[in-house]
Amino acid sequence: MSDEILVNVAPTETRAALVENGVVQEIYVERTQAKGYVGNIYKGKVVRVLPGMQAAFVDIGQERAGFIHAGDIAPLDEEGMEDRRAETSDIRELLREGQSILVQVTKDPIGTKGARLTTHLSVSARYLVYMPKTEHIGISNRIEDEAERERLRKCVENLSGEHQEYGGGLIIRTVAEGAQEEDLRADIPYVYKLWRDLEEQIKQAKTPSIIYEDLPLYMRTVRDLIQPQIEKVRIDSREAFTKMQNFAKHYAPEIGGRIEHYPGERPLFELYGVEDELTKALHNKVLLKSGGYLIIEQTEAMITIDINTGAFVGHRNLEETIFKTNLEAAAAIARQLRLRNLGGIIIIDFIDMGDQEHQRQVLRALEKALERDKAKTNVMGVSQLGLVEMTRKRTRESLGQTLCEPCPVCSGRGQLKTAETVCYEIFREILREARIYDSHEFKVLASQMVIDRLLDEESANVADLEDFIGRTIQFQVETLYNQEQYDIILA
């Protein structure tokens, strides 16, 4: 089976899915009212310098100020180019409050954190990234073949030499692997012209304001996601399909024939099972074919993944059962990290294995499964506690953070106080208020579950409490209250 990209376009949101060998591996969601900011360039204003953190907050016109570290600020020489010899790391020598500064977003706002910023500006084409403030030609680390790296480097050096009047540096992107000279040649004038247009805009821009906004999601799929192994890109919007075709015609003509319009009545994501995968990706339990399962928990600090054998008992012995479950889990974990876009520190608790060779094979299986992940990953190995520690680069919110919000009932804890616990809280509150206030009776407003318990299992305790305080207690169901909510009214 082949790899495909599916794009669903609606007035409110655009969604894209990468399908490898019939299995959904990655899902991207861009809401019309909440587009991602990565790649955007802003003319911002420094609002606070933090010497203790060697960082600063920059107002870029968004709800929350962006955050920039001293290491992400490029010292400039007299000609306005990045001075690689300058080694200052003191934020006070680089920025001052009230200063205007050009910054680019490298990480979207996540949770309560503002966008992560840098002054190392760049604009992207299909194969190349242009860096106007450097004089450097780099190449993606994901292109591993040394002969191919050297071929691409020489090709770009020759092409950039034809446009010496523009200056700047270039990075060869992963998608350029196997690209021919004529493919790369088309990118260079595009990025040069784009930057020259932005320079004119910068001169007139107010502070804070946006200077450059990256392409919409459906266009970025053409620029960033189409690899040689992608056979088809199917999109369900005729208008977006036409724009994608025009973009490909000018900047990537070799892929134009792979873009197709899907006119079917059945929703595209439903047809390919993407909707089902989306629903499953919002649950913390992932079932394995063997009968085992994963439990994935996302916290503010890290991601934890626990593996359990579940119903799988094996055919020979316990060690075989554990080994096979862990092997299957390694492949499933790599897929879930991509599918859910989980990043940061990740702790994996594989089922304990006594055999060192089994440990090595499971670790290798995890590393092998992560090789197709475009996000940078780093598997540290097994800790002294038997946990696998790894990191995955995080540039945008996870799928769960994009599509969900914390539960308003439990405030994101994932559990509620029992009706019994709430009843006993009510008893304590009535006792406290009976000592303070001289009232004739108390009226308890609570959820149906709590009131039912007060009138049934706790009825004897209610009677004892009435005798003790010498006052009657009335009960009233409030249908809009959740299980933890209650009020006590004095009468």
Secondary structure as the mmCIF struct_conf table of DSSP 4:
data_model
#
loop_
_struct_conf.conf_type_id
_struct_conf.id
_struct_conf.beg_label_comp_id
_struct_conf.beg_label_asym_id
_struct_conf.beg_label_seq_id
_struct_conf.end_label_comp_id
_struct_conf.end_label_asym_id
_struct_conf.end_label_seq_id
STRN STRN1 ASP A 3 VAL A 9
BEND BEND1 PRO A 11 THR A 12
STRN STRN2 GLU A 13 GLU A 20
TURN_TY1_P TURN_TY1_P1 ASN A 21 GLY A 22
STRN STRN3 VAL A 23 ARG A 31
TURN_TY1_P TURN_TY1_P2 THR A 32 GLN A 33
STRN STRN4 ALA A 34 ALA A 34
TURN_TY1_P TURN_TY1_P3 VAL A 38 GLY A 39
STRN STRN5 ILE A 41 LEU A 50
TURN_TY1_P TURN_TY1_P4 PRO A 51 GLN A 54
STRN STRN6 ALA A 55 ASP A 59
BEND BEND2 GLY A 61 ARG A 64
STRN STRN7 GLY A 66 HIS A 69
HELX_RH_3T_P HELX_RH_3T_P1 ALA A 70 ASP A 72
STRN STRN8 LEU A 76 LEU A 76
TURN_TY1_P TURN_TY1_P5 GLU A 78 GLU A 79
BEND BEND3 GLY A 80 MET A 81
STRN STRN9 GLU A 82 GLU A 82
TURN_TY1_P TURN_TY1_P6 ARG A 84 ARG A 85
HELX_RH_AL_P HELX_RH_AL_P1 ILE A 91 LEU A 94
TURN_TY1_P TURN_TY1_P7 GLU A 97 GLY A 98
STRN STRN10 SER A 100 LYS A 107
STRN STRN11 ILE A 110 ILE A 110
TURN_TY1_P TURN_TY1_P8 GLY A 111 THR A 112
STRN STRN12 LYS A 113 LYS A 113
STRN STRN13 ARG A 116 THR A 118
BEND BEND4 THR A 119 THR A 119
STRN STRN14 VAL A 123 SER A 124
BEND BEND5 ARG A 126 TYR A 127
STRN STRN15 LEU A 128 MET A 131
TURN_TY1_P TURN_TY1_P9 PRO A 132 LYS A 133
STRN STRN16 ILE A 137 ILE A 139
TURN_TY1_P TURN_TY1_P10 ASN A 141 ARG A 142
HELX_RH_AL_P HELX_RH_AL_P2 GLU A 146 GLY A 161
TURN_TY1_P TURN_TY1_P11 GLU A 162 TYR A 166
STRN STRN17 GLY A 169 ILE A 172
HELX_RH_3T_P HELX_RH_3T_P2 THR A 174 ALA A 176
TURN_TY1_P TURN_TY1_P12 GLU A 177 GLY A 178
HELX_RH_AL_P HELX_RH_AL_P3 GLU A 181 GLN A 204
BEND BEND6 THR A 207 PRO A 208
STRN STRN18 SER A 209 TYR A 212
HELX_LH_PP_P HELX_LH_PP_P1 ASP A 214 PRO A 216
HELX_RH_AL_P HELX_RH_AL_P4 LEU A 217 ARG A 220
HELX_RH_PI_P HELX_RH_PI_P1 THR A 221 LEU A 225
TURN_TY1_P TURN_TY1_P13 PRO A 228 GLN A 229
STRN STRN19 ILE A 230 ILE A 235
BEND BEND7 ASP A 236 ASP A 236
HELX_RH_AL_P HELX_RH_AL_P5 ARG A 238 TYR A 251
HELX_RH_3T_P HELX_RH_3T_P3 PRO A 253 ARG A 258
STRN STRN20 ILE A 259 HIS A 261
BEND BEND8 GLU A 265 ARG A 266
HELX_RH_AL_P HELX_RH_AL_P6 LEU A 268 LEU A 271
TURN_TY1_P TURN_TY1_P14 TYR A 272 GLY A 273
HELX_RH_AL_P HELX_RH_AL_P7 VAL A 274 LYS A 280
TURN_TY1_P TURN_TY1_P15 ALA A 281 LEU A 282
BEND BEND9 HIS A 283 ASN A 284
STRN STRN21 LYS A 285 LEU A 287
TURN_TY1_P TURN_TY1_P16 LYS A 289 SER A 290
BEND BEND10 GLY A 291 GLY A 291
STRN STRN22 TYR A 293 GLN A 298
BEND BEND11 GLU A 300 ALA A 301
STRN STRN23 ILE A 303 ASN A 308
TURN_TY1_P TURN_TY1_P17 GLY A 310 ALA A 311
BEND BEND12 HIS A 315 ARG A 316
HELX_RH_AL_P HELX_RH_AL_P8 LEU A 318 ARG A 340
TURN_TY1_P TURN_TY1_P18 ASN A 341 ASN A 341
STRN STRN24 GLY A 344 ASP A 349
HELX_LH_PP_P HELX_LH_PP_P2 PHE A 350 ASP A 352
BEND BEND13 GLY A 354 GLY A 354
HELX_RH_AL_P HELX_RH_AL_P9 GLN A 356 ALA A 369
HELX_RH_3T_P HELX_RH_3T_P4 LEU A 370 ARG A 372
BEND BEND14 LYS A 374 ALA A 375
STRN STRN25 THR A 377 VAL A 382
TURN_TY1_P TURN_TY1_P19 GLN A 384 LEU A 385
BEND BEND15 GLY A 386 GLY A 386
STRN STRN26 VAL A 388 ARG A 392
BEND BEND16 ARG A 396 ARG A 396
HELX_RH_AL_P HELX_RH_AL_P10 LEU A 399 LEU A 403
TURN_TY1_P TURN_TY1_P20 PRO A 408 GLY A 412
BEND BEND17 ARG A 413 GLY A 414
HELX_RH_AL_P HELX_RH_AL_P11 ALA A 419 ILE A 436
BEND BEND18 HIS A 440 HIS A 440
STRN STRN27 GLU A 441 ALA A 446
HELX_RH_AL_P HELX_RH_AL_P12 GLN A 448 LEU A 455
TURN_TY1_P TURN_TY1_P21 ASP A 456 GLU A 458
HELX_RH_AL_P HELX_RH_AL_P13 SER A 459 ILE A 469
TURN_TY1_P TURN_TY1_P22 GLY A 470 GLY A 470
BEND BEND19 ARG A 471 ARG A 471
STRN STRN28 THR A 472 VAL A 477
TURN_TY1_P TURN_TY1_P23 THR A 479 LEU A 480
TURN_TY1_P TURN_TY1_P24 GLN A 483 GLU A 484
STRN STRN29 TYR A 486 LEU A 490
#
